[in-house]
Protein backbone atom coordinates (compact mmCIF):
# COMPACT_ATOMS: atom_id res chain seq x y z
CA UNK A 1 0.00 0.00 0.00
CA UNK A 2 1.39 3.38 -0.94
CA UNK A 3 1.61 6.06 1.68
CA UNK A 4 -0.81 8.95 1.21
CA UNK A 5 1.07 12.20 0.94
CA UNK A 6 -0.59 15.07 2.75
CA UNK A 7 0.96 18.37 1.73
CA UNK A 8 1.40 21.18 4.21
CA UNK A 9 0.82 23.66 1.40
CA UNK A 10 -0.47 23.44 -2.19
CA UNK A 11 0.09 25.87 -5.02
CA UNK A 12 -1.98 25.75 -8.20
CA UNK A 13 0.05 26.88 -11.22
CA UNK A 14 -2.42 25.61 -13.83
CA UNK A 15 -2.62 28.14 -16.64
CA UNK A 16 0.72 29.74 -15.73
CA UNK A 17 3.73 29.45 -17.97
CA UNK A 18 7.49 29.58 -17.57
CA UNK A 19 8.94 31.01 -15.43
CA UNK A 20 5.91 31.50 -13.14
CA UNK A 21 5.52 27.89 -11.85
CA UNK A 22 9.22 27.75 -10.96
CA UNK A 23 9.15 31.20 -9.35
CA UNK A 24 6.08 30.34 -7.25
CA UNK A 25 7.59 26.99 -6.23
CA UNK A 26 10.83 28.65 -5.16
CA UNK A 27 9.15 31.48 -3.23
CA UNK A 28 6.61 29.18 -1.54
CA UNK A 29 9.12 26.55 -0.42
CA UNK A 30 11.06 29.32 1.34
CA UNK A 31 8.02 29.89 3.60
CA UNK A 32 7.90 26.23 4.73
CA UNK A 33 9.71 24.68 7.66
CA UNK A 34 12.20 21.88 7.08
CA UNK A 35 10.38 18.56 6.65
CA UNK A 36 7.14 20.10 5.38
CA UNK A 37 5.68 19.05 2.04
CA UNK A 38 4.74 21.34 -0.83
CA UNK A 39 2.37 20.13 -3.53
CA UNK A 40 2.73 21.90 -6.88
CA UNK A 41 0.09 21.45 -9.57
CA UNK A 42 0.99 22.70 -13.05
CA UNK A 43 0.15 22.19 -16.71
CA UNK A 44 3.11 23.91 -18.37
CA UNK A 45 5.21 21.18 -20.03
CA UNK A 46 8.39 23.14 -19.19
CA UNK A 47 7.55 22.95 -15.48
CA UNK A 48 8.49 19.26 -15.30
CA UNK A 49 12.11 19.90 -16.25
CA UNK A 50 12.37 23.28 -14.49
CA UNK A 51 11.01 22.15 -11.14
CA UNK A 52 12.90 18.85 -11.12
CA UNK A 53 16.13 20.74 -11.85
CA UNK A 54 15.35 23.26 -9.09
CA UNK A 55 14.75 20.45 -6.55
CA UNK A 56 18.03 18.75 -7.45
CA UNK A 57 20.00 21.99 -7.36
CA UNK A 58 18.62 23.10 -3.98
CA UNK A 59 18.80 19.68 -2.28
CA UNK A 60 15.10 19.35 -1.51
CA UNK A 61 13.51 15.93 -1.98
CA UNK A 62 11.00 14.99 -4.66
CA UNK A 63 8.76 12.54 -2.83
CA UNK A 64 6.41 11.88 -5.71
CA UNK A 65 5.77 13.07 -9.25
CA UNK A 66 2.50 12.37 -11.05
CA UNK A 67 1.58 13.10 -14.64
CA UNK A 68 -1.96 12.53 -15.85
CA UNK A 69 -3.23 14.03 -19.07
CA UNK A 70 -1.72 17.52 -19.06
CA UNK A 71 -1.55 17.90 -15.27
CA UNK A 72 1.75 17.61 -13.42
CA UNK A 73 1.86 17.14 -9.64
CA UNK A 74 5.01 17.45 -7.60
CA UNK A 75 5.31 16.57 -3.90
CA UNK A 76 8.43 18.27 -2.59
CA UNK A 77 9.82 17.83 0.90
CA UNK A 78 11.76 20.82 2.14
CA UNK A 79 15.16 19.78 3.50
N, C-alpha and C positions, 0 to 999 in steps of 0.2 A: 504494500500500500504506500502510495506516495504521500509525503508530508504536505499538508495544506499550508501554503505561504500566506501569511497575513501581513500585508504591508503596514508600516506605521504612517506612511504618506503616499498618496497617489497623485501623479500629474497626468493630465490628459492633453497630449500634443497632437491629437487628430486634427488634420486640416492645416497644421503648421509645417513649414518647410525649412530646410537647412538655411541658416544655422540655429533656428529657434529651438527645436527639440534638444539639441546638445546644450545650448545655453541654459535652458530651463532645468535640464537634468543637473548640470554643474552647480547652478545657483541654489537649487533645492537641496541637493545632497549636503551642501555646506551648512544647512540649518538643522540637519539631523545629528543625533548623538551617535557615537560609535556603537555598532551592533544593530542599529535600526535598519529597517528595510524600506527602500523606495521602489514603488511600482511606477514604471513609465509606460504609457500607452501612446503609440504613434502609428502613422500610416505613411510617412515619408520613407521611400526605399533607402535613401541615404542615411537615415537614422540608424539602421542596423550596424553598418560599418562604423559610423561616427561614434555612437555610444559604446560599442564594444571596445573600440580603440581608447576612448576616454577612460573606461573602467580599468583596462590593462595598464595604461600609463599612470593612473593615480593610485593603483594598488587596491581599489575596492574589489568586492567579490560579486561576480554574476552568479546568482543562485539558480536562476532559471530564465530561459528565453523561450518564448512561444511565438509562433507565426501561424496565423490562420487567416485565409483570404488575404486581405491587404493590411491586416492589423498586426502590429508588432507589440509584444509585451516583454518588458525587462523587469526582473526582480533583482535589485542591487542592494547588497549589504554594505553599509558604510564600515570601513575598517579604520 
